[in-house]
């Protein structure tokens, strides 16, 4: 132990001596000699010390250093760790985002130190500030002083490669993920024919609050997470990095809420395309190319949003335009938004104009869609949004009243199995009253009324069917009677004809007898 202390003392003494020599040399030696001596001193000092330090300046030249911002964001997450910030006596607090104090960001203050461990290696961070003379726009002095901040991280020199190639890239990637998760989402609308108008998206829907069976919900989440991680896979198989979803089901089953949950899960902006506001395929193309990467294209109620022309109709219009001499008719045929124009962006050549995109079509009536939209490989996943199930009901009650069980649950579950009710109808009843007992009693009343209506409809249908059957029996009886009457008439006619023929035969015989006798 004594030899170790002696070695450390000797190293410190040598380092101090070298620093003294360096300071004297800077005053007595010319600049060329000082540079050579400085390099020699730095070389000796690096051999004697075990510590390496990396400096991350806030400003590099006239540009902001984004690595500095990444380090600041990363260390802010580590300050909350008691082990990392145990030695810090002063912290800096600010708000996240401009003009908002909803979330506080706690960071280290100047002169404070904190430790961070990565891959079993300890890295010690320190925030350093210093004042430098600012220059005026012409590069002259006299512009006053400005504060320059920098982060310094120290570690054992044997971990230099790990620090540069693993630790710092990890910090940058972590900060990027933090920024991506905290950014405000936007929803864009096509205000004009070829321009998007953004507004802030604040829809609170998430997969945890979505009224949907857990198995179906988890399959959607797994599919989304798998899509995000498969950039290299899509490039290897030669396909555009996109994913298509078709949401179909009755109104009020949560299609819009699912879209918002997907956007919040992926942190993707939404582009809500209103096809009725687009005049032509060329305008549609400009809109779709103007979308950013990591975004969601939504076309709601695609079966009734616009009467998309079928491929056969397009061919007919083109032939009509060719046959007519009027240029107006030809231009009218070319300017329509066509089904092929939309599908060309979904999976045609224009589908590669962006990366990491989600395409969502919604419809209340899947059977009305053109078969071209349902072709395998066009919409990757068809998601049926059905009526409320017992599991979806429990999620809704937990969302609105924060309970897991109530005495009315068994009755409600049985009623939900018997009647068709949408999640929107259930949510509307649950929101009417803050009193859980009252709200659930109202829901029981709603479900019973729906059951009564369903029974009445069944009774009416049964009566209609019975009446229909009775009418059919009467009709058949009438037809039999008519046939019977017809057969009787035919028999009488035959008998009359036969009797007539017999009379004619008798007359002929009498006539023959008279002729023979004569």
C-alpha positions in Angstrom: 0.0 0.0 0.0 2.9 2.3 0.8 4.5 1.7 -2.5 1.3 2.4 -4.3 0.9 5.8 -2.4 4.5 6.6 -3.2 4.0 5.9 -6.9 0.9 8.1 -7.0 2.8 10.9 -5.2 5.7 10.6 -7.6 3.4 10.7 -10.6 1.7 13.8 -9.2 5.0 15.5 -8.6 6.2 14.8 -12.1 3.0 16.0 -13.6 3.2 19.2 -11.6 6.8 19.7 -12.6 5.9 19.3 -16.3 3.1 21.9 -15.9 5.6 24.3 -14.4 8.1 23.7 -17.2 5.3 24.2 -19.7 4.2 27.6 -18.2 7.8 28.8 -18.1 8.4 27.7 -21.7 5.4 29.6 -22.9 7.0 32.8 -21.7 10.6 32.2 -22.7 10.6 30.0 -25.8 9.5 30.9 -29.3 6.2 29.5 -30.6 7.7 26.6 -32.7 9.7 25.4 -29.7 6.7 25.7 -27.4 4.6 23.5 -29.7 7.2 20.8 -29.7 7.6 21.0 -25.9 3.8 21.0 -25.4 3.4 17.8 -27.5 6.2 16.2 -25.5 4.6 17.2 -22.1 1.2 15.9 -23.2 2.7 12.6 -24.3 4.4 12.2 -20.9 1.3 13.2 -19.0 -0.9 10.8 -21.0 1.5 8.0 -20.1 1.4 8.9 -16.4 -2.3 9.3 -15.9 -5.1 6.6 -16.2 -7.9 9.1 -17.0 -9.2 10.2 -20.4 -11.6 13.1 -20.9 -14.0 13.8 -23.7 -15.3 17.4 -24.1 -18.7 18.1 -25.7 -19.0 21.8 -26.4 -22.4 23.5 -26.7 -21.3 25.6 -29.7 -18.9 24.5 -32.4 -17.8 27.6 -34.3 -21.1 29.3 -35.1 -23.2 26.2 -35.1 -25.1 24.5 -32.3 -23.7 21.1 -31.4 -26.5 18.6 -31.5 -24.4 16.0 -29.5 -24.5 18.5 -26.6 -28.3 18.5 -26.7 -28.3 14.7 -26.8 -26.1 14.5 -23.8 -28.2 17.0 -21.9 -31.4 15.1 -22.7 -29.8 11.8 -21.7 -28.4 13.0 -18.4 -31.7 14.5 -17.5 -33.1 11.0 -17.4 -30.2 9.8 -15.2 -30.6 12.6 -12.7 -33.7 10.9 -11.4 -31.5 8.0 -10.4 -30.5 8.5 -6.7 -27.3 6.6 -7.3 -26.2 8.8 -10.2 -27.0 12.1 -8.6 -26.2 11.4 -4.9 -23.2 13.8 -4.9 -25.1 16.6 -6.6 -25.9 19.6 -4.3 -27.4 21.9 -7.0 -29.9 21.0 -9.8 -31.3 23.0 -12.6 -35.1 22.8 -13.3 -36.8 23.9 -16.5 -40.1 23.1 -18.4 -40.4 20.7 -21.2 -41.3 22.6 -24.4 -41.9 26.3 -24.9 -44.5 28.0 -22.7 -45.5 24.8 -21.0 -44.9 23.8 -17.3 -46.8 20.5 -17.5 -43.6 18.5 -17.3 -40.5 19.5 -15.4 -37.0 18.6 -16.6 -34.3 18.3 -13.9 -30.7 18.6 -15.1 -27.3 19.1 -13.5 -26.0 22.6 -12.8 -22.6 24.0 -13.6 -19.8 22.5 -11.5 -21.8 19.5 -10.5 -20.7 15.9 -11.2 -22.6 12.7 -11.7 -21.7 9.1 -12.4 -23.2 6.9 -15.1 -22.5 3.2 -15.7 -22.6 1.6 -19.1 -21.5 -1.9 -20.0 -19.9 -2.2 -16.5 -17.8 0.9 -17.0 -18.2 4.0 -15.0 -18.3 7.4 -16.7 -18.2 10.6 -14.7 -19.9 13.7 -16.1 -19.3 17.3 -15.2 -21.0 20.5 -16.6 -18.4 23.2 -17.1 -19.1 26.9 -17.9 -16.7 29.6 -18.8 -16.9 33.2 -20.1 -15.4 34.2 -23.4 -15.2 37.6 -25.1 -17.9 37.9 -27.7 -17.0 39.6 -31.0 -19.2 41.9 -33.0 -20.5 40.9 -36.5 -17.3 42.3 -38.1 -15.1 39.9 -36.0 -13.7 42.7 -33.7 -13.6 42.5 -30.0 -15.6 44.6 -27.6 -18.9 42.7 -28.0 -19.0 41.8 -24.3 -18.7 38.4 -22.7 -20.8 35.3 -23.3 -21.1 32.1 -21.4 -19.9 28.9 -23.1 -21.0 25.6 -21.6 -19.6 22.1 -22.2 -20.0 18.6 -20.8 -16.9 16.7 -19.9 -16.9 12.9 -19.4 -14.0 11.2 -17.7 -13.2 7.4 -17.7 -10.3 5.0 -17.6 -8.2 5.3 -20.7 -8.5 1.6 -21.5 -12.2 2.2 -22.2 -11.5 4.9 -24.8 -12.7 2.8 -27.8 -15.8 1.7 -25.9 -16.6 5.3 -25.0 -16.3 6.6 -28.6 -17.8 3.6 -30.5 -20.5 2.4 -28.1 -21.3 4.8 -25.2 -21.6 8.1 -27.1 -23.7 6.5 -30.0 -25.9 5.0 -27.3 -26.5 8.4 -25.8 -27.4 10.0 -29.2 -29.8 7.1 -30.0 -31.4 7.3 -26.5 -31.8 11.1 -26.8 -33.4 10.7 -30.3 -35.9 8.2 -28.9 -36.7 10.6 -26.0 -37.3 13.4 -28.4 -39.4 11.3 -30.7 -41.6 10.2 -27.8 -42.0 13.7 -26.4 -42.8 15.5 -29.6 -46.3 16.8 -30.2 -48.1 14.9 -32.9 -49.9 16.6 -35.8 -52.9 15.8 -37.9 -52.9 17.1 -41.5 -55.9 17.8 -43.7 -55.9 18.6 -47.4 -57.2 22.2 -47.2 -56.6 22.9 -50.9 -56.2 20.5 -53.8 -52.5 19.9 -53.3 -51.6 21.3 -49.9 -51.7 20.0 -46.3 -52.9 22.1 -43.4 -51.6 20.8 -40.0 -53.0 21.1 -36.5 -52.0 19.6 -33.2 -53.2 16.1 -32.5 -54.3 15.6 -28.8 -56.4 12.5 -29.1 -55.8 10.5 -25.8 -56.7 7.1 -27.2 -54.2 4.3 -26.4 -54.2 0.6 -26.8 -54.7 0.2 -23.0 -58.0 2.3 -23.1 -59.2 0.8 -26.4 -62.5 -1.1 -26.0 -61.4 -4.2 -27.9 -60.7 -7.9 -27.1 -57.2 -8.4 -25.8 -56.3 -11.0 -28.3 -57.2 -8.9 -31.3 -55.6 -5.8 -29.7 -52.3 -7.6 -29.0 -52.1 -9.0 -32.6 -52.3 -5.4 -33.9 -49.6 -4.1 -31.5 -47.3 -7.0 -32.4 -47.8 -6.4 -36.1 -47.0 -2.7 -35.7 -43.9 -3.3 -33.6 -42.7 -5.9 -36.0 -43.2 -3.5 -38.9 -41.1 -0.8 -37.3 -38.1 -3.1 -36.8 -38.1 -4.5 -40.4 -36.4 -1.7 -42.5 -33.6 -4.0 -43.6 -36.1 -6.8 -44.2 -38.3 -4.8 -46.6 -35.2 -3.6 -48.4 -33.9 -7.1 -48.8 -37.2 -8.5 -50.2 -37.5 -5.5 -52.6 -40.8 -4.0 -51.2 -41.7 -0.5 -50.1 -41.5 0.0 -46.3 -45.2 0.4 -45.7 -48.1 -1.4 -44.1 -51.8 -1.3 -45.0 -54.8 -1.9 -42.7 -58.5 -2.1 -43.6 -60.8 -1.3 -40.7 -64.4 -2.4 -41.3 -67.5 -2.7 -39.1 -70.7 -0.9 -38.1 -70.6 2.8 -37.1 -69.6 3.4 -33.5 -67.3 0.4 -33.1 -64.1 2.4 -32.5 -62.4 2.7 -35.9 -61.3 6.3 -35.3 -60.1 5.5 -31.8 -58.0 2.7 -33.1 -56.3 5.0 -35.6 -55.5 7.5 -32.8 -54.1 4.7 -30.7 -51.9 3.5 -33.5 -50.6 7.1 -34.0 -49.9 7.5 -30.3 -48.2 4.1 -30.1 -45.9 4.7 -33.0 -45.6 8.5 -32.5 -46.6 9.0 -36.1 -48.4 12.1 -37.6 -51.7 11.5 -39.3 -52.6 12.7 -42.8 -56.4 12.6 -43.1 -57.1 12.5 -46.9 -60.5 13.8 -48.0 -60.8 12.6 -51.6 -63.8 14.8 -52.3 -61.4 17.8 -52.1 -59.0 16.4 -54.7 -59.7 17.2 -58.4 -57.4 14.9 -60.3 -54.9 12.1 -60.1 -52.1 14.6 -60.5 -53.3 16.6 -57.5 -53.6 13.4 -55.5 -50.1 12.5 -56.4 -48.7 15.8 -55.2 -50.6 15.5 -51.9 -49.3 12.0 -51.2 -45.7 12.8 -52.2 -45.9 15.7 -49.8 -46.3 13.4 -46.8 -43.4 12.9 -44.4 -41.8 9.6 -43.5 -43.1 7.9 -40.3 -46.6 9.0 -40.9 -50.1 7.5 -41.3 -52.4 8.1 -44.3 -56.1 7.7 -43.5 -59.0 7.5 -45.9 -62.2 7.2 -43.9 -65.4 5.7 -45.4 -63.7 4.9 -48.6 -66.8 3.2 -49.9 -68.8 6.4 -49.9 -66.2 9.2 -49.8 -66.0 9.4 -53.6 -67.3 7.4 -56.5 -64.0 6.0 -57.7 -64.1 5.0 -61.3 -63.6 1.4 -62.1 -60.9 0.4 -64.6 -63.5 -0.5 -67.3 -65.2 2.9 -66.9 -61.8 4.6 -67.3 -61.2 2.8 -70.6 -64.7 3.7 -71.8 -64.1 7.3 -70.9 -60.8 7.4 -72.7 -62.5 5.9 -75.8 -65.2 8.4 -75.6 -62.7 11.2 -75.3 -60.9 9.9 -78.4 -64.0 9.6 -80.4 -65.2 13.1 -79.7 -63.6 16.2 -81.2 -64.2 18.4 -78.2 -61.1 18.9 -76.0 -63.3 19.6 -73.1 -64.7 16.1 -72.9 -61.2 14.7 -73.1 -59.9 16.9 -70.3 -62.9 16.0 -68.1 -62.1 12.3 -68.5 -58.5 12.8 -67.6 -59.0 15.0 -64.5 -61.0 12.6 -62.4 -59.6 10.9 -59.3 -59.5 7.3 -60.3 -59.3 4.0 -58.4 -56.1 3.2 -60.2 -54.6 6.5 -59.2 -55.2 5.8 -55.6 -54.0 2.2 -55.8 -50.8 3.3 -57.6 -49.8 5.0 -54.4 -50.8 2.1 -52.2 -48.7 -0.6 -54.0 -47.6 0.8 -57.4 -44.5 2.7 -58.4 -45.4 5.7 -56.3 -45.6 3.6 -53.1 -41.8 3.9 -52.8 -42.0 7.8 -52.5 -41.6 7.5 -48.8 -40.6 5.1 -46.0 -42.0 3.8 -42.8 -45.6 4.7 -43.6 -49.0 3.2 -42.5 -52.0 3.3 -44.8 -55.4 2.9 -43.3 -58.8 2.6 -45.1 -62.0 2.5 -43.2 -65.5 1.4 -44.2 -68.8 0.5 -42.6 -69.7 -1.9 -45.4 -66.8 -4.1 -46.6 -69.1 -5.8 -49.1 -69.5 -2.6 -51.0 -65.8 -2.2 -51.7 -64.3 -2.7 -55.1 -62.6 -6.1 -55.4 -59.4 -4.3 -56.4 -59.1 -2.9 -52.9 -59.5 -6.3 -51.3 -56.9 -8.1 -53.5 -54.3 -10.1 -51.5 -51.2 -8.0 -50.7 -53.0 -4.6 -51.0 -54.3 -4.2 -47.5 -52.0 -6.3 -45.3 -54.3 -6.7 -42.4 -58.1 -6.7 -42.4 -59.4 -5.7 -38.9 -63.1 -6.3 -38.1 -64.4 -3.7 -35.6 -67.5 -5.5 -34.1 -70.1 -4.8 -31.5 -69.3 -4.6 -27.8 -68.2 -7.8 -26.2 -68.0 -8.5 -22.4 -64.3 -7.9 -22.4 -64.7 -4.6 -24.2 -67.5 -3.6 -21.7 -65.1 -4.2 -18.8 -62.5 -2.0 -20.3 -65.0 0.8 -20.9 -66.2 0.7 -17.3 -62.7 0.7 -16.0 -61.9 3.8 -18.3 -64.9 5.8 -17.1 -65.4 4.7 -13.5 -62.1 3.0 -12.5 -63.7 -0.2 -11.2 -62.9 -3.9 -12.0 -66.2 -5.4 -10.8 -69.8 -4.5 -9.9 -72.9 -6.4 -8.8 -74.6 -5.8 -12.1 -71.7 -7.3 -14.2 -73.2 -10.8 -14.6 -76.6 -9.4 -15.8 -74.9 -7.0 -18.2 -72.6 -9.6 -19.6 -75.5 -11.9 -20.4 -77.4 -9.1 -22.0 -74.4 -8.1 -24.1 -74.2 -11.6 -25.4 -77.9 -11.5 -26.5 -78.1 -8.0 -28.0 -76.1 -6.0 -30.4 -74.8 -2.7 -28.9 -71.8 -0.7 -30.1 -69.0 0.5 -27.7 -70.0 4.1 -28.5 -73.5 3.4 -27.2 -72.1 1.8 -24.0 -69.6 4.7 -23.5 -72.4 7.3 -24.0 -74.4 5.8 -21.1 -71.4 5.4 -18.8 -70.5 9.1 -19.3 -73.9 10.4 -18.3 -73.4 10.0 -14.6 -70.4 10.0 -12.2 -72.3 7.7 -9.9 -71.2 4.2 -10.9 -74.4 2.5 -9.6 -76.7 4.9 -11.5 -74.6 4.6 -14.7 -74.6 0.8 -14.7 -78.4 0.7 -13.9 -78.9 3.0 -16.9 -76.9 0.6 -19.0 -79.0 -2.4 -17.9 -82.1 -0.4 -18.9 -80.6 0.3 -22.3 -79.7 -3.3 -22.9 -83.1 -4.6 -21.8 -84.8 -2.1 -24.1 -82.7 -3.4 -27.0 -83.5 -7.0 -26.0 -87.2 -6.1 -26.0 -86.9 -4.4 -29.4 -85.1 -7.4 -30.8 -87.8 -9.8 -29.5 -90.5 -7.6 -31.0 -88.7 -7.6 -34.4 -88.3 -11.4 -34.2 -92.1 -11.7 -33.4 -93.0 -9.5 -36.3 -90.7 -11.4 -38.6 -92.2 -14.7 -37.5 -95.7 -13.3 -38.1 -94.7 -12.1 -41.5 -93.2 -15.5 -42.3 -96.3 -17.3 -41.1 -98.5 -15.0 -43.1 -96.3 -15.6 -46.1 -96.5 -19.4 -45.6 -100.3 -19.2 -45.3 -100.6 -17.1 -48.5 -98.4 -19.6 -50.2 -100.6 -22.5 -49.1 -103.7 -20.7 -50.2 -102.1 -19.9 -53.6 -101.2 -23.6 -54.1 -104.8 -24.6 -53.1 -106.2 -22.2 -55.6 -103.8 -23.5 -58.2 -104.9 -27.1 -57.5 -108.6 -26.1 -57.6 -108.0 -24.2 -60.9 -106.2 -27.2 -62.3 -109.0 -29.5 -61.1 -111.6 -27.3 -62.6 -109.6 -27.2 -65.8 -109.3 -30.9 -66.0 -113.1 -31.3 -65.4 -113.8 -28.9 -68.2 -111.5 -30.8 -70.5 -113.2 -34.1 -69.5 -116.6 -32.7 -70.3 -115.3 -31.3 -73.6 -113.9 -34.7 -74.5 -117.2 -36.4 -73.6 -119.1 -33.9 -75.7 -116.8 -34.3 -78.6 -117.0 -38.1 -78.2 -120.8 -38.1 -78.1 -120.8 -35.8 -81.2 -118.5 -38.2 -83.0 -120.7 -41.2 -82.1 -123.8 -39.4 -83.5 -121.9 -38.7 -86.7 -120.9 -42.3 -87.0 -124.6 -43.4 -86.5 -125.7 -41.0 -89.1 -123.2 -42.3 -91.6 -124.1 -45.8 -91.0 -127.8 -45.1 -91.5 -127.0 -43.3 -94.7 -124.9 -46.2 -95.9 -127.7 -48.7 -95.2 -130.2 -46.6 -97.1 -127.8 -46.5 -100.1 -127.2 -50.2 -99.9 -130.8 -51.1 -99.9 -131.5 -49.1 -102.9 
